[in-house]
């Protein structure tokens, strides 16, 4: 017979989870900002593009983690 075992989801609210979340936000922000600045040929406006990207990824991470 088959018995279903419940698996627990990893706790991402601890220090390791928050560190992984912060690193993911940073990596995604830099990657997206590089793509946008390269596509629009706005290399001198990297930080201007990266700021809204970081806000979007940060809000998504907050919704996911908490």
CHARMM-style PDB file with segment names, atoms N, HN, CA, C and O in Angstrom:
ATOM      1  N   UNK     1       0.828  -1.182   0.000  1.00  0.00      PROA
ATOM      2  CA  UNK     1       0.000   0.000   0.000  1.00  0.00      PROA
ATOM      3  C   UNK     1       0.874   1.247   0.000  1.00  0.00      PROA
ATOM      4  O   UNK     1       2.026   1.232   0.433  1.00  0.00      PROA
ATOM      5  N   UNK     2       0.286   2.320  -0.498  1.00  0.00      PROA
ATOM      6  HN  UNK     2      -0.650   2.333  -0.850  1.00  0.00      PROA
ATOM      7  CA  UNK     2       1.002   3.590  -0.594  1.00  0.00      PROA
ATOM      8  C   UNK     2       0.653   4.472   0.592  1.00  0.00      PROA
ATOM      9  O   UNK     2      -0.520   4.727   0.865  1.00  0.00      PROA
ATOM     10  N   UNK     3       1.668   4.933   1.288  1.00  0.00      PROA
ATOM     11  HN  UNK     3       2.621   4.726   1.066  1.00  0.00      PROA
ATOM     12  CA  UNK     3       1.436   5.876   2.381  1.00  0.00      PROA
ATOM     13  C   UNK     3       2.053   7.211   1.987  1.00  0.00      PROA
ATOM     14  O   UNK     3       3.211   7.282   1.576  1.00  0.00      PROA
ATOM     15  N   UNK     4       1.277   8.236   2.118  1.00  0.00      PROA
ATOM     16  HN  UNK     4       0.337   8.178   2.452  1.00  0.00      PROA
ATOM     17  CA  UNK     4       1.732   9.573   1.742  1.00  0.00      PROA
ATOM     18  C   UNK     4       2.489  10.189   2.916  1.00  0.00      PROA
ATOM     19  O   UNK     4       1.967  10.278   4.027  1.00  0.00      PROA
ATOM     20  N   UNK     5       3.707  10.606   2.659  1.00  0.00      PROA
ATOM     21  HN  UNK     5       4.131  10.533   1.757  1.00  0.00      PROA
ATOM     22  CA  UNK     5       4.475  11.294   3.688  1.00  0.00      PROA
ATOM     23  C   UNK     5       4.485  12.777   3.360  1.00  0.00      PROA
ATOM     24  O   UNK     5       4.727  13.169   2.218  1.00  0.00      PROA
ATOM     25  N   UNK     6       4.231  13.573   4.335  1.00  0.00      PROA
ATOM     26  HN  UNK     6       4.035  13.256   5.263  1.00  0.00      PROA
ATOM     27  CA  UNK     6       4.219  15.022   4.134  1.00  0.00      PROA
ATOM     28  C   UNK     6       5.641  15.549   4.160  1.00  0.00      PROA
ATOM     29  O   UNK     6       6.417  15.245   5.066  1.00  0.00      PROA
ATOM     30  N   UNK     7       5.964  16.326   3.174  1.00  0.00      PROA
ATOM     31  HN  UNK     7       5.333  16.573   2.438  1.00  0.00      PROA
ATOM     32  CA  UNK     7       7.270  16.964   3.158  1.00  0.00      PROA
ATOM     33  C   UNK     7       7.089  18.416   3.556  1.00  0.00      PROA
ATOM     34  O   UNK     7       6.130  19.069   3.145  1.00  0.00      PROA
ATOM     35  N   UNK     8       7.986  18.900   4.333  1.00  0.00      PROA
ATOM     36  HN  UNK     8       8.765  18.369   4.668  1.00  0.00      PROA
ATOM     37  CA  UNK     8       7.910  20.275   4.797  1.00  0.00      PROA
ATOM     38  C   UNK     8       8.675  21.169   3.843  1.00  0.00      PROA
ATOM     39  O   UNK     8       9.733  20.796   3.335  1.00  0.00      PROA
ATOM     40  N   UNK     9       8.138  22.335   3.606  1.00  0.00      PROA
ATOM     41  HN  UNK     9       7.279  22.638   4.018  1.00  0.00      PROA
ATOM     42  CA  UNK     9       8.840  23.293   2.767  1.00  0.00      PROA
ATOM     43  C   UNK     9       9.977  23.911   3.586  1.00  0.00      PROA
ATOM     44  O   UNK     9       9.872  24.035   4.806  1.00  0.00      PROA
ATOM     45  N   UNK    10      11.052  24.294   2.914  1.00  0.00      PROA
ATOM     46  HN  UNK    10      11.137  24.193   1.922  1.00  0.00      PROA
ATOM     47  CA  UNK    10      12.185  24.854   3.656  1.00  0.00      PROA
ATOM     48  C   UNK    10      11.817  26.190   4.289  1.00  0.00      PROA
ATOM     49  O   UNK    10      11.024  26.954   3.738  1.00  0.00      PROA
ATOM     50  N   UNK    11      12.393  26.456   5.432  1.00  0.00      PROA
ATOM     51  HN  UNK    11      13.037  25.835   5.879  1.00  0.00      PROA
ATOM     52  CA  UNK    11      12.150  27.710   6.134  1.00  0.00      PROA
ATOM     53  C   UNK    11      13.045  28.788   5.543  1.00  0.00      PROA
ATOM     54  O   UNK    11      14.261  28.760   5.728  1.00  0.00      PROA
ATOM     55  N   UNK    12      12.450  29.730   4.839  1.00  0.00      PROA
ATOM     56  HN  UNK    12      11.461  29.753   4.690  1.00  0.00      PROA
ATOM     57  CA  UNK    12      13.234  30.797   4.219  1.00  0.00      PROA
ATOM     58  C   UNK    12      13.195  32.072   5.044  1.00  0.00      PROA
ATOM     59  O   UNK    12      13.716  33.100   4.611  1.00  0.00      PROA
ATOM     60  N   UNK    13      12.591  32.028   6.218  1.00  0.00      PROA
ATOM     61  HN  UNK    13      12.168  31.194   6.570  1.00  0.00      PROA
ATOM     62  CA  UNK    13      12.536  33.208   7.067  1.00  0.00      PROA
ATOM     63  C   UNK    13      13.760  33.332   7.969  1.00  0.00      PROA
ATOM     64  O   UNK    13      13.932  34.352   8.636  1.00  0.00      PROA
ATOM     65  N   UNK    14      14.600  32.322   7.998  1.00  0.00      PROA
ATOM     66  HN  UNK    14      14.460  31.493   7.456  1.00  0.00      PROA
ATOM     67  CA  UNK    14      15.811  32.368   8.816  1.00  0.00      PROA
ATOM     68  C   UNK    14      16.910  33.180   8.132  1.00  0.00      PROA
ATOM     69  O   UNK    14      16.703  33.769   7.071  1.00  0.00      PROA
ATOM     70  N   UNK    15      18.066  33.194   8.759  1.00  0.00      PROA
ATOM     71  HN  UNK    15      18.234  32.716   9.621  1.00  0.00      PROA
ATOM     72  CA  UNK    15      19.190  33.986   8.247  1.00  0.00      PROA
ATOM     73  C   UNK    15      19.630  33.517   6.874  1.00  0.00      PROA
ATOM     74  O   UNK    15      19.861  34.340   5.988  1.00  0.00      PROA
ATOM     75  N   UNK    16      19.749  32.222   6.680  1.00  0.00      PROA
ATOM     76  HN  UNK    16      19.562  31.554   7.400  1.00  0.00      PROA
ATOM     77  CA  UNK    16      20.210  31.685   5.394  1.00  0.00      PROA
ATOM     78  C   UNK    16      19.202  32.012   4.295  1.00  0.00      PROA
ATOM     79  O   UNK    16      19.585  32.366   3.180  1.00  0.00      PROA
ATOM     80  N   UNK    17      17.926  31.892   4.609  1.00  0.00      PROA
ATOM     81  HN  UNK    17      17.615  31.604   5.515  1.00  0.00      PROA
ATOM     82  CA  UNK    17      16.888  32.210   3.635  1.00  0.00      PROA
ATOM     83  C   UNK    17      16.888  33.678   3.254  1.00  0.00      PROA
ATOM     84  O   UNK    17      16.749  34.018   2.079  1.00  0.00      PROA
ATOM     85  N   UNK    18      17.044  34.546   4.236  1.00  0.00      PROA
ATOM     86  HN  UNK    18      17.157  34.270   5.190  1.00  0.00      PROA
ATOM     87  CA  UNK    18      17.080  35.982   3.952  1.00  0.00      PROA
ATOM     88  C   UNK    18      18.334  36.363   3.160  1.00  0.00      PROA
ATOM     89  O   UNK    18      18.285  37.232   2.288  1.00  0.00      PROA
ATOM     90  N   UNK    19      19.441  35.715   3.466  1.00  0.00      PROA
ATOM     91  HN  UNK    19      19.481  35.010   4.174  1.00  0.00      PROA
ATOM     92  CA  UNK    19      20.667  35.971   2.712  1.00  0.00      PROA
ATOM     93  C   UNK    19      20.511  35.507   1.263  1.00  0.00      PROA
ATOM     94  O   UNK    19      20.913  36.211   0.337  1.00  0.00      PROA
ATOM     95  N   UNK    20      19.929  34.330   1.069  1.00  0.00      PROA
ATOM     96  HN  UNK    20      19.602  33.758   1.822  1.00  0.00      PROA
ATOM     97  CA  UNK    20      19.689  33.831  -0.286  1.00  0.00      PROA
ATOM     98  C   UNK    20      18.714  34.734  -1.039  1.00  0.00      PROA
ATOM     99  O   UNK    20      18.873  34.956  -2.240  1.00  0.00      PROA
ATOM    100  N   UNK    21      17.714  35.251  -0.343  1.00  0.00      PROA
ATOM    101  HN  UNK    21      17.585  35.070   0.632  1.00  0.00      PROA
ATOM    102  CA  UNK    21      16.760  36.158  -0.962  1.00  0.00      PROA
ATOM    103  C   UNK    21      17.442  37.449  -1.390  1.00  0.00      PROA
ATOM    104  O   UNK    21      17.215  37.932  -2.499  1.00  0.00      PROA
ATOM    105  N   UNK    22      18.271  38.009  -0.525  1.00  0.00      PROA
ATOM    106  HN  UNK    22      18.456  37.617   0.376  1.00  0.00      PROA
ATOM    107  CA  UNK    22      18.978  39.251  -0.854  1.00  0.00      PROA
ATOM    108  C   UNK    22      19.920  39.051  -2.042  1.00  0.00      PROA
ATOM    109  O   UNK    22      20.010  39.907  -2.923  1.00  0.00      PROA
ATOM    110  N   UNK    23      20.614  37.928  -2.058  1.00  0.00      PROA
ATOM    111  HN  UNK    23      20.542  37.233  -1.342  1.00  0.00      PROA
ATOM    112  CA  UNK    23      21.514  37.648  -3.187  1.00  0.00      PROA
ATOM    113  C   UNK    23      20.724  37.453  -4.478  1.00  0.00      PROA
ATOM    114  O   UNK    23      21.156  37.891  -5.545  1.00  0.00      PROA
ATOM    115  N   UNK    24      19.584  36.807  -4.386  1.00  0.00      PROA
ATOM    116  HN  UNK    24      19.233  36.451  -3.520  1.00  0.00      PROA
ATOM    117  CA  UNK    24      18.749  36.609  -5.575  1.00  0.00      PROA
ATOM    118  C   UNK    24      18.215  37.931  -6.106  1.00  0.00      PROA
ATOM    119  O   UNK    24      18.207  38.157  -7.316  1.00  0.00      PROA
ATOM    120  N   UNK    25      17.771  38.804  -5.209  1.00  0.00      PROA
ATOM    121  HN  UNK    25      17.778  38.621  -4.226  1.00  0.00      PROA
ATOM    122  CA  UNK    25      17.288  40.119  -5.635  1.00  0.00      PROA
ATOM    123  C   UNK    25      18.401  40.884  -6.324  1.00  0.00      PROA
ATOM    124  O   UNK    25      18.183  41.491  -7.373  1.00  0.00      PROA
ATOM    125  N   UNK    26      19.591  40.861  -5.745  1.00  0.00      PROA
ATOM    126  HN  UNK    26      19.768  40.368  -4.893  1.00  0.00      PROA
ATOM    127  CA  UNK    26      20.729  41.570  -6.344  1.00  0.00      PROA
ATOM    128  C   UNK    26      21.101  41.029  -7.712  1.00  0.00      PROA
ATOM    129  O   UNK    26      21.326  41.794  -8.650  1.00  0.00      PROA
ATOM    130  N   UNK    27      21.165  39.708  -7.825  1.00  0.00      PROA
ATOM    131  HN  UNK    27      20.982  39.087  -7.063  1.00  0.00      PROA
ATOM    132  CA  UNK    27      21.540  39.098  -9.105  1.00  0.00      PROA
ATOM    133  C   UNK    27      20.485  39.380 -10.174  1.00  0.00      PROA
ATOM    134  O   UNK    27      20.822  39.730 -11.305  1.00  0.00      PROA
ATOM    135  N   UNK    28      19.214  39.226  -9.816  1.00  0.00      PROA
ATOM    136  HN  UNK    28      18.941  38.941  -8.897  1.00  0.00      PROA
ATOM    137  CA  UNK    28      18.135  39.478 -10.781  1.00  0.00      PROA
ATOM    138  C   UNK    28      18.103  40.941 -11.200  1.00  0.00      PROA
ATOM    139  O   UNK    28      17.872  41.248 -12.369  1.00  0.00      PROA
ATOM    140  N   UNK    29      18.332  41.840 -10.258  1.00  0.00      PROA
ATOM    141  HN  UNK    29      18.519  41.590  -9.308  1.00  0.00      PROA
ATOM    142  CA  UNK    29      18.339  43.266 -10.564  1.00  0.00      PROA
ATOM    143  C   UNK    29      19.443  43.609 -11.553  1.00  0.00      PROA
ATOM    144  O   UNK    29      19.203  44.299 -12.544  1.00  0.00      PROA
ATOM    145  N   UNK    30      20.635  43.135 -11.287  1.00  0.00      PROA
ATOM    146  HN  UNK    30      20.830  42.575 -10.482  1.00  0.00      PROA
ATOM    147  CA  UNK    30      21.768  43.438 -12.174  1.00  0.00      PROA
ATOM    148  C   UNK    30      21.554  42.820 -13.546  1.00  0.00      PROA
ATOM    149  O   UNK    30      21.834  43.458 -14.560  1.00  0.00      PROA
ATOM    150  N   UNK    31      21.062  41.592 -13.592  1.00  0.00      PROA
ATOM    151  HN  UNK    31      20.834  41.073 -12.768  1.00  0.00      PROA
ATOM    152  CA  UNK    31      20.840  40.930 -14.879  1.00  0.00      PROA
ATOM    153  C   UNK    31      19.782  41.652 -15.705  1.00  0.00      PROA
ATOM    154  O   UNK    31      19.982  41.890 -16.896  1.00  0.00      PROA
ATOM    155  N   UNK    32      18.666  42.001 -15.086  1.00  0.00      PROA
ATOM    156  HN  UNK    32      18.504  41.808 -14.119  1.00  0.00      PROA
ATOM    157  CA  UNK    32      17.596  42.678 -15.809  1.00  0.00      PROA
ATOM    158  C   UNK    32      18.028  44.075 -16.247  1.00  0.00      PROA
ATOM    159  O   UNK    32      17.735  44.493 -17.368  1.00  0.00      PROA
ATOM    160  N   UNK    33      18.719  44.791 -15.376  1.00  0.00      PROA
ATOM    161  HN  UNK    33      18.957  44.451 -14.466  1.00  0.00      PROA
ATOM    162  CA  UNK    33      19.158  46.144 -15.721  1.00  0.00      PROA
ATOM    163  C   UNK    33      20.165  46.111 -16.875  1.00  0.00      PROA
ATOM    164  O   UNK    33      20.141  46.977 -17.749  1.00  0.00      PROA
ATOM    165  N   UNK    34      21.039  45.120 -16.873  1.00  0.00      PROA
ATOM    166  HN  UNK    34      21.059  44.416 -16.163  1.00  0.00      PROA
ATOM    167  CA  UNK    34      21.987  44.992 -17.997  1.00  0.00      PROA
ATOM    168  C   UNK    34      21.256  44.711 -19.308  1.00  0.00      PROA
ATOM    169  O   UNK    34      21.602  45.267 -20.351  1.00  0.00      PROA
ATOM    170  N   UNK    35      20.246  43.849 -19.249  1.00  0.00      PROA
ATOM    171  HN  UNK    35      19.965  43.398 -18.402  1.00  0.00      PROA
ATOM    172  CA  UNK    35      19.479  43.560 -20.467  1.00  0.00      PROA
ATOM    173  C   UNK    35      18.754  44.802 -20.979  1.00  0.00      PROA
ATOM    174  O   UNK    35      18.790  45.099 -22.173  1.00  0.00      PROA
ATOM    175  N   UNK    36      18.093  45.530 -20.071  1.00  0.00      PROA
ATOM    176  HN  UNK    36      18.064  45.289 -19.101  1.00  0.00      PROA
ATOM    177  CA  UNK    36      17.369  46.727 -20.477  1.00  0.00      PROA
ATOM    178  C   UNK    36      18.302  47.805 -21.022  1.00  0.00      PROA
ATOM    179  O   UNK    36      18.004  48.425 -22.043  1.00  0.00      PROA
ATOM    180  N   UNK    37      19.432  48.033 -20.344  1.00  0.00      PROA
ATOM    181  HN  UNK    37      19.674  47.530 -19.514  1.00  0.00      PROA
ATOM    182  CA  UNK    37      20.336  49.087 -20.801  1.00  0.00      PROA
ATOM    183  C   UNK    37      21.014  48.705 -22.115  1.00  0.00      PROA
ATOM    184  O   UNK    37      21.298  49.578 -22.936  1.00  0.00      PROA
ATOM    185  N   UNK    38      21.274  47.433 -22.322  1.00  0.00      PROA
ATOM    186  HN  UNK    38      21.043  46.725 -21.655  1.00  0.00      PROA
ATOM    187  CA  UNK    38      21.877  47.007 -23.589  1.00  0.00      PROA
ATOM    188  C   UNK    38      20.868  47.109 -24.730  1.00  0.00      PROA
ATOM    189  O   UNK    38      21.221  47.530 -25.832  1.00  0.00      PROA
ATOM    190  N   UNK    39      19.617  46.729 -24.474  1.00  0.00      PROA
ATOM    191  HN  UNK    39      19.330  46.388 -23.578  1.00  0.00      PROA
ATOM    192  CA  UNK    39      18.605  46.762 -25.526  1.00  0.00      PROA
ATOM    193  C   UNK    39      18.264  48.189 -25.935  1.00  0.00      PROA
ATOM    194  O   UNK    39      18.022  48.460 -27.111  1.00  0.00      PROA
ATOM    195  N   UNK    40      18.245  49.099 -24.970  1.00  0.00      PROA
ATOM    196  HN  UNK    40      18.442  48.879 -24.015  1.00  0.00      PROA
ATOM    197  CA  UNK    40      17.880  50.492 -25.257  1.00  0.00      PROA
ATOM    198  C   UNK    40      19.098  51.389 -25.454  1.00  0.00      PROA
ATOM    199  O   UNK    40      18.954  52.594 -25.658  1.00  0.00      PROA
ATOM    200  N   UNK    41      20.283  50.816 -25.396  1.00  0.00      PROA
ATOM    201  HN  UNK    41      20.401  49.837 -25.231  1.00  0.00      PROA
ATOM    202  CA  UNK    41      21.547  51.540 -25.557  1.00  0.00      PROA
ATOM    203  C   UNK    41      21.624  52.717 -24.588  1.00  0.00      PROA
ATOM    204  O   UNK    41      21.908  53.848 -24.981  1.00  0.00      PROA
ATOM    205  N   UNK    42      21.361  52.422 -23.303  1.00  0.00      PROA
ATOM    206  HN  UNK    42      21.131  51.503 -22.984  1.00  0.00      PROA
ATOM    207  CA  UNK    42      21.386  53.432 -22.247  1.00  0.00      PROA
ATOM    208  C   UNK    42      22.434  53.059 -21.196  1.00  0.00      PROA
ATOM    209  O   UNK    42      22.130  53.054 -20.003  1.00  0.00      PROA
ATOM    210  N   UNK    43      23.622  52.758 -21.606  1.00  0.00      PROA
ATOM    211  HN  UNK    43      23.869  52.762 -22.576  1.00  0.00      PROA
ATOM    212  CA  UNK    43      24.636  52.247 -20.690  1.00  0.00      PROA
ATOM    213  C   UNK    43      24.982  53.230 -19.577  1.00  0.00      PROA
ATOM    214  O   UNK    43      25.388  52.812 -18.493  1.00  0.00      PROA
ATOM    215  N   UNK    44      24.831  54.511 -19.823  1.00  0.00      PROA
ATOM    216  HN  UNK    44      24.501  54.851 -20.704  1.00  0.00      PROA
ATOM    217  CA  UNK    44      25.141  55.498 -18.796  1.00  0.00      PROA
ATOM    218  C   UNK    44      24.004  55.669 -17.790  1.00  0.00      PROA
ATOM    219  O   UNK    44      24.156  56.414 -16.822  1.00  0.00      PROA
ATOM    220  N   UNK    45      22.866  54.997 -17.994  1.00  0.00      PROA
ATOM    221  HN  UNK    45      22.742  54.392 -18.780  1.00  0.00      PROA
ATOM    222  CA  UNK    45      21.707  55.104 -17.115  1.00  0.00      PROA
ATOM    223  C   UNK    45      21.449  53.798 -16.347  1.00  0.00      PROA
ATOM    224  O   UNK    45      20.303  53.486 -16.022  1.00  0.00      PROA
ATOM    225  N   UNK    46      22.495  53.050 -16.065  1.00  0.00      PROA
ATOM    226  HN  UNK    46      23.426  53.304 -16.329  1.00  0.00      PROA
ATOM    227  CA  UNK    46      22.346  51.741 -15.440  1.00  0.00      PROA
ATOM    228  C   UNK    46      21.626  51.825 -14.088  1.00  0.00      PROA
ATOM    229  O   UNK    46      20.698  51.058 -13.831  1.00  0.00      PROA
ATOM    230  N   UNK    47      22.048  52.747 -13.233  1.00  0.00      PROA
ATOM    231  HN  UNK    47      22.802  53.370 -13.441  1.00  0.00      PROA
ATOM    232  CA  UNK    47      21.435  52.850 -11.908  1.00  0.00      PROA
ATOM    233  C   UNK    47      19.988  53.316 -11.987  1.00  0.00      PROA
ATOM    234  O   UNK    47      19.157  52.915 -11.172  1.00  0.00      PROA
ATOM    235  N   UNK    48      19.687  54.162 -12.966  1.00  0.00      PROA
ATOM    236  HN  UNK    48      20.362  54.487 -13.628  1.00  0.00      PROA
ATOM    237  CA  UNK    48      18.317  54.630 -13.144  1.00  0.00      PROA
ATOM    238  C   UNK    48      17.394  53.478 -13.531  1.00  0.00      PROA
ATOM    239  O   UNK    48      16.224  53.470 -13.148  1.00  0.00      PROA
ATOM    240  N   UNK    49      17.899  52.522 -14.273  1.00  0.00      PROA
ATOM    241  HN  UNK    49      18.849  52.528 -14.584  1.00  0.00      PROA
ATOM    242  CA  UNK    49      17.122  51.349 -14.665  1.00  0.00      PROA
ATOM    243  C   UNK    49      17.129  50.295 -13.552  1.00  0.00      PROA
ATOM    244  O   UNK    49      16.130  49.607 -13.344  1.00  0.00      PROA
ATOM    245  N   UNK    50      18.236  50.171 -12.848  1.00  0.00      PROA
ATOM    246  HN  UNK    50      19.047  50.730 -13.017  1.00  0.00      PROA
ATOM    247  CA  UNK    50      18.366  49.137 -11.823  1.00  0.00      PROA
ATOM    248  C   UNK    50      17.467  49.401 -10.619  1.00  0.00      PROA
ATOM    249  O   UNK    50      17.004  48.454  -9.983  1.00  0.00      PROA
ATOM    250  N   UNK    51      17.214  50.660 -10.293  1.00  0.00      PROA
ATOM    251  HN  UNK    51      17.590  51.429 -10.810  1.00  0.00      PROA
ATOM    252  CA  UNK    51      16.409  50.962  -9.106  1.00  0.00      PROA
ATOM    253  C   UNK    51      14.983  50.416  -9.216  1.00  0.00      PROA
ATOM    254  O   UNK    51      14.547  49.720  -8.299  1.00  0.00      PROA
ATOM    255  N   UNK    52      14.233  50.693 -10.289  1.00  0.00      PROA
ATOM    256  HN  UNK    52      14.587  51.259 -11.034  1.00  0.00      PROA
ATOM    257  CA  UNK    52      12.893  50.104 -10.359  1.00  0.00      PROA
ATOM    258  C   UNK    52      12.913  48.578 -10.479  1.00  0.00      PROA
ATOM    259  O   UNK    52      12.002  47.905  -9.996  1.00  0.00      PROA
ATOM    260  N   UNK    53      13.936  48.039 -11.113  1.00  0.00      PROA
ATOM    261  HN  UNK    53      14.676  48.586 -11.505  1.00  0.00      PROA
ATOM    262  CA  UNK    53      14.047  46.573 -11.182  1.00  0.00      PROA
ATOM    263  C   UNK    53      14.196  45.987  -9.781  1.00  0.00      PROA
ATOM    264  O   UNK    53      13.573  44.977  -9.456  1.00  0.00      PROA
ATOM    265  N   UNK    54      15.019  46.622  -8.958  1.00  0.00      PROA
ATOM    266  HN  UNK    54      15.526  47.443  -9.222  1.00  0.00      PROA
ATOM    267  CA  UNK    54      15.209  46.116  -7.599  1.00  0.00      PROA
ATOM    268  C   UNK    54      13.925  46.231  -6.786  1.00  0.00      PROA
ATOM    269  O   UNK    54      13.637  45.360  -5.965  1.00  0.00      PROA
ATOM    270  N   UNK    55      13.159  47.281  -6.999  1.00  0.00      PROA
ATOM    271  HN  UNK    55      13.393  47.989  -7.666  1.00  0.00      PROA
ATOM    272  CA  UNK    55      11.886  47.414  -6.291  1.00  0.00      PROA
ATOM    273  C   UNK    55      10.918  46.306  -6.682  1.00  0.00      PROA
ATOM    274  O   UNK    55      10.255  45.726  -5.822  1.00  0.00      PROA
ATOM    275  N   UNK    56      10.835  46.014  -7.967  1.00  0.00      PROA
ATOM    276  HN  UNK    56      11.374  46.485  -8.665  1.00  0.00      PROA
ATOM    277  CA  UNK    56       9.925  44.965  -8.438  1.00  0.00      PROA
ATOM    278  C   UNK    56      10.344  43.609  -7.885  1.00  0.00      PROA
ATOM    279  O   UNK    56       9.511  42.865  -7.367  1.00  0.00      PROA
ATOM    280  N   UNK    57      11.632  43.286  -7.993  1.00  0.00      PROA
ATOM    281  HN  UNK    57      12.308  43.890  -8.413  1.00  0.00      PROA
ATOM    282  CA  UNK    57      12.099  41.997  -7.476  1.00  0.00      PROA
ATOM    283  C   UNK    57      12.003  41.940  -5.957  1.00  0.00      PROA
ATOM    284  O   UNK    57      11.728  40.876  -5.402  1.00  0.00      PROA
ATOM    285  N   UNK    58      12.223  43.052  -5.279  1.00  0.00      PROA
ATOM    286  HN  UNK    58      12.447  43.916  -5.731  1.00  0.00      PROA
ATOM    287  CA  UNK    58      12.109  43.084  -3.822  1.00  0.00      PROA
ATOM    288  C   UNK    58      10.693  42.828  -3.350  1.00  0.00      PROA
ATOM    289  O   UNK    58      10.482  42.075  -2.399  1.00  0.00      PROA
ATOM    290  N   UNK    59       9.715  43.449  -4.006  1.00  0.00      PROA
ATOM    291  HN  UNK    59       9.887  44.060  -4.779  1.00  0.00      PROA
ATOM    292  CA  UNK    59       8.320  43.231  -3.633  1.00  0.00      PROA
ATOM    293  C   UNK    59       7.925  41.778  -3.898  1.00  0.00      PROA
ATOM    294  O   UNK    59       7.245  41.158  -3.081  1.00  0.00      PROA
ATOM    295  N   UNK    60       8.346  41.244  -5.025  1.00  0.00      PROA
ATOM    296  HN  UNK    60       8.899  41.747  -5.689  1.00  0.00      PROA
ATOM    297  CA  UNK    60       8.042  39.839  -5.327  1.00  0.00      PROA
ATOM    298  C   UNK    60       8.656  38.911  -4.288  1.00  0.00      PROA
ATOM    299  O   UNK    60       8.023  37.941  -3.872  1.00  0.00      PROA
ATOM    300  N   UNK    61       9.892  39.202  -3.864  1.00  0.00      PROA
ATOM    301  HN  UNK    61      10.407  39.990  -4.202  1.00  0.00      PROA
ATOM    302  CA  UNK    61      10.535  38.367  -2.853  1.00  0.00      PROA
ATOM    303  C   UNK    61       9.805  38.478  -1.519  1.00  0.00      PROA
ATOM    304  O   UNK    61       9.650  37.477  -0.821  1.00  0.00      PROA
ATOM    305  N   UNK    62       9.356  39.676  -1.153  1.00  0.00      PROA
ATOM    306  HN  UNK    62       9.482  40.490  -1.720  1.00  0.00      PROA
ATOM    307  CA  UNK    62       8.611  39.826   0.090  1.00  0.00      PROA
ATOM    308  C   UNK    62       7.312  39.025   0.058  1.00  0.00      PROA
ATOM    309  O   UNK    62       6.938  38.398   1.050  1.00  0.00      PROA
ATOM    310  N   UNK    63       6.635  39.050  -1.074  1.00  0.00      PROA
ATOM    311  HN  UNK    63       6.939  39.559  -1.879  1.00  0.00      PROA
ATOM    312  CA  UNK    63       5.410  38.272  -1.198  1.00  0.00      PROA
ATOM    313  C   UNK    63       5.691  36.768  -1.114  1.00  0.00      PROA
ATOM    314  O   UNK    63       4.902  36.008  -0.553  1.00  0.00      PROA
ATOM    315  N   UNK    64       6.799  36.365  -1.666  1.00  0.00      PROA
ATOM    316  HN  UNK    64       7.440  36.983  -2.121  1.00  0.00      PROA
ATOM    317  CA  UNK    64       7.139  34.934  -1.690  1.00  0.00      PROA
ATOM    318  C   UNK    64       7.630  34.436  -0.340  1.00  0.00      PROA
ATOM    319  O   UNK    64       7.212  33.372   0.115  1.00  0.00      PROA
ATOM    320  N   UNK    65       8.502  35.182   0.299  1.00  0.00      PROA
ATOM    321  HN  UNK    65       8.843  36.047  -0.070  1.00  0.00      PROA
ATOM    322  CA  UNK    65       9.132  34.729   1.543  1.00  0.00      PROA
ATOM    323  C   UNK    65       8.166  34.841   2.708  1.00  0.00      PROA
ATOM    324  O   UNK    65       8.081  33.931   3.533  1.00  0.00      PROA
ATOM    325  N   UNK    66       7.442  35.941   2.783  1.00  0.00      PROA
ATOM    326  HN  UNK    66       7.512  36.680   2.113  1.00  0.00      PROA
ATOM    327  CA  UNK    66       6.563  36.154   3.921  1.00  0.00      PROA
ATOM    328  C   UNK    66       5.150  35.945   3.493  1.00  0.00      PROA
ATOM    329  OT1 UNK    66       4.234  36.075   4.304  1.00  0.00      PROA
TER     330      UNK     66
END
